[in-house]
Amino acid sequence: MRIWLLSSGSSGNAAIVEAAGARVLIDAGLGPKVAAARMRMLGGELLPRGVDAIVVTHHHGDHIMHLEPLLRALGAPVFLHQGVSAKRARARHDVRPYVAGSSFAVGPLVVETVRVPHDAPQIAVSVAGAGLRFGVVTDLGHVPPGLAPSSAGATRRWWRRTTAPT
Ligand SMILES: [Zn+2]
């Protein structure tokens, strides 16, 4: 499993997880050119390979503002839960709706989502493949009790805690 943490913070969030030959982009807070440049700095290549799916945690700008350019550049569907409106993207692109808290497959990868508290409906995401699992949780004011069992199984964990909505 390879992980590229391209950006974290109120200026934009994006991470790519690759395992078993498949890739998932978690959050769309960077445009394709910046995301490609950051990935190259970290020793990877974003294009032309692209990703196999995009997952957006919640509908705040630093997580979704570059979704449509990314959809065009990366040639991938986006998985959106019901708490993300994204009407333009839903009308124009390959959007795979799912219920927040459920799991779905992206090729050989299993993406698990868990509802977590925020001032917009939000999910934590973990991606499992090749015997490993990586989880991302953003914008938490506190760690809710229900999150620990899911994240405890992750082989790599990354937490960013904020007290202010971002
Ligand atoms: Zn937020």
Boltz pocket constraint, residues with backbone or C-beta under 6 A from the ligand:
constraints:
  - pocket:
      binder: B
      contacts: [[A, 58], [A, 60], [A, 118], [A, 120], [A, 139], [A, 165], [A, 166]]
      max_distance: 6.0
